[in-house]
Amino acid sequence: MKRFNQLFLTGLLAIITSIVLVSCSPDQEAGARYARLEVRLTDAPGDYEEVNVDIRSAQVRVDNGENESGWISLDVNAGIYDLLKLTNGNDTLLAEGNLPPGKISQIRLILGSNNTLKINGEIKPLRTPSAQQSGLKVKVDAELTEGIIYTLLLDFDAARSVVKAGNSGNYNLKPVLRGIIESKSGSIAGSVSDKEAKPAVYAIIGSDTLGTSFANDEGKFMIKGLQAGSYTVSFDPADGFSIEDLKNVSVTLGQVTNVGEVPVKKD
């Protein structure tokens, strides 16, 4: 293959990077219909020493008619999170997963029983009956596009979420959250005129290869997880075929740039 030697190392690195960023299996490559969602947790400050929340699972409601219940489980980093360590711009990855494109209306967190508050050096339990049983629901209202990576930032307001129960000395956790979603990547999609060429496809910006894909059995390809910028799309087809590079392909966050059908020549 004509370009194989010069692009092998950068292509291999890009393949590894794509696997890490998008976590896709071979059958989820070009033509696969999914978006990637990362859920990150942050906090507004509260007048306590610790606010520890026990998060067990996370689900997203996708309203596209393909899932009967509408709820899709994410891969969650279950554990106890001290919200006061997540202030001033700090956040942590809570959950992530591949979702079918469509509208997401809510995210639901299921809390465990190990929720505590530290105040004046004393650890006190936080009671959260509703969130443990039915889940804590946060409205999102966002549209997910195939091939785009999104971040959903859950802003947990600790000061408003912890409520003292009268003069009993007990505290209840009535979580106050807001969901902020933003796209953090763009994609390049297209097809080749001869599916027998089966090219590897590279997105190159400057001297760096930032994304790679392989045309599927229908000749379609999609390079996901790209930062905004102007790219050269380069092709490494099978022996006996050649494909010219595409110059100045613009990528915008939250959008799929479709380059259409790319001509294939037989050598």
N, C-alpha and C positions, 0 to 999 in steps of 0.2 A: 504494500500500500504506500502510495506516493508520499504522504505526509507523516507516516507512522513514526519514523525515527525522530524527527524534530519535535513532534508533539507528544511522544510517549510519556516522558516524565511529567510534563505539565498536565497531560490528560489524566494520568494515574492519580496525581494529587487532587485534581478536580473531582474525580470519581469518589475518592475517599471523603472529600469535603462535602460532596452532595449527599452521601450516605449519612454523614453526621448531622447535616442541617435538616434534611427532609425525612430521614429514616424510612426510605421507601425500598420495598422489595422489588425484584425484577419485573413482576407482573404489574407494578404500580408505576412503571416508567412511562414513556411517551404514550399519550392517549388515555392514561388513567385519569379518572375523574375524581379528584379530591383537592381539598385545600388543607393547609397545615395551620393548626392553632396552638399557640403557646399561652398558658395562663400564668401570669406573674402576680405576686402578692406584695402590696406595699401598705403603708399605714400613715395616718395623720397622728401627730403626737397626742399623748394623754398624760394626765397628772398622776402617774403610777410608776412603780419601779419595774414591773413586768406585767404584761397581759399575754398569757399563754393560751393559745387556741389549738385544740386537737382536731386536725382535719383528716378524715378517713377516706373520702372519695369525692370525685367531681364528675358531673355530667353536664352536657350541653343539649339544649333543645333545638333541634334542627327542623324547621317547618318547610319540608320539600316533598312530603307525601311518600317518601321511600321507606320511612321507619314508622311502624304502627304506633309505638308509644311516643315517638318523637325525641326520646332521650337517648343520647349516645354517651357511653362512658369514656373518659379520658384516662391515660396512664398518669396516675397521680403519685407524687412523692409524699406519701402519707407520713404524718408525724406531728409533733407539737411545735408550733411556731410562736416565738415571742414577738408580738407585733411591734414592740417598742424598739426592736433592733432593725426595723424596716422603715425608718423615718428618713426625712431629708434626702429623698431621691434614691434611697436604697430599695432594692426589691429582690425577690427570690423566685426561682422557677417552681411553681406549684404543680402544674399538670400540663400535658401536651397530647396531641393526637391528630390523626388524619380524619377529616370530615368531608362528607359529600358537599358539593357546592350548593348554596341556597341560603335562606335567611335563618339566622340564629336569633332567638328571642330571649332566651334565659340561660343562665348557668346555675347549677344547683350544687351546693356543698353539703356533704353529710359530716356532721361533727361527732367526735367520740365523747367520752365522759371525763377525760383528763384535762379539763379547762380550769385554769387557775389564775388568780390575781395576787401580785405581791405589792403590799402597801405597808409602809412603815416597818419594813423588814419581815413582815408576817405573810405567809402564803395562805390565801383563802380560796375556797372553791368557787367557781363560777357556774351557776345553774343555767343550762341551755336546753330545756325539754323540747321545744318545738324544732330547733335545728337538728337535734339528734334523731328525731322520729321521722319527720317529713322532709327534711333538708332545708337549707337556707337558700332561698331563690333570689337572684339578682337579675333585673332586666338588662338586656344588652341591645337588641334591635340593630343588627348589622347584617350585611349581605356578604357572603363569602364567595370568592371567585376561584374557579379551578386553577391550580398552579401557583397560587399566591400564599405566602407565609404571613400570618397575622399574629399580633400580640394583644391579648386581652389583659389589661391591668386592673386588678381588683384593689380598689382603694378602701381599706378597712379603717373606719374612724373609731379609734379606741376610746377617745374621750366621750363620745356620744353612745358608744355601744355598751359600756359598763354602767349599770344602774343599781344604786344602793336600795335595798328592800327595806324601807322604813327605818325603824330603830333597832332592827333585829341584828344588825352587824353582818347580814348576808348580802351577797351581790349577785345580780342576775346579768347574764350576757344576752343582750338584745341587739344583735349585730346590725350596724348601719354601714352599708357598703354602696359603692357605685362602680359600675363597669365602664372602662374606657378602652375602646378597641382601635387599633391602628395597623395599617399594613406595614410590613418591614422588608418587603421584597417585591420584585417584579419578575416576569417570565418572558421568554421568547418561544414562540410556537410556530410551526409550519409543517411542510411536507416536501418530499422529493418526488420528482416526476417519474422516476423508475424505482420501485420498491426493491428491486433486486440489488441495487447499489448498497443497501444496508449500511449507511455511513455512521461513524461516530461524529457527533456534532459538538463544537466547542464555542463557548462565548468568551472572547478575549477582549480585555480592556487594557490599553497600553501594552506592556509586556507580560501581563498576568492572565492566566486562564482561570476565570472565576466560576465557570459552570460547564457541565458536559451532559450529553444525553446520547441515546442511540435510537435511530429510527426503528419503529416497530414493523410488524409484518405488513402493515398498510402503508408504510413509508412516512408515517407521521412522527414528529418529534416535539418535545417540549423541554426547555432548559429552565429549571426552577431556581428560586432562591437567589436572585441576582439583585445587587444594589443598583440604584439609579445611575445612568450614565450612557455613553455612546460606545457600542460594541462592534467588533468584527466577528461575524459568525463564520467559522471555518469548518470544513467537512473533510473527513478521512474515509472515503468510500472503499468498497471491496476492489480487488484487482480487476482491471479492465474498464473502470469507470472513473470519471473526473467531475468535480463540482467546483465552480468558482466561489471564492469567498464573497460574503455580503458585507459591505462596508457601512459604517455609520448607522447601525441599527440602534435606535433609541429605546431605552428601558425606563419606565416610570414606576414608582412605587405604587402598588395596588392594582397594576394593570398588566394584561397579557399583550405583548406586541406580536402580532401575527404577520409573518413575512410572506405568507402565501406559499404557492408551489415553487420550489427551486428547481431549475432545469438541471438534468443529469446528461452528461455526454458519455458515449461509449468510445474508449480509446481504440 
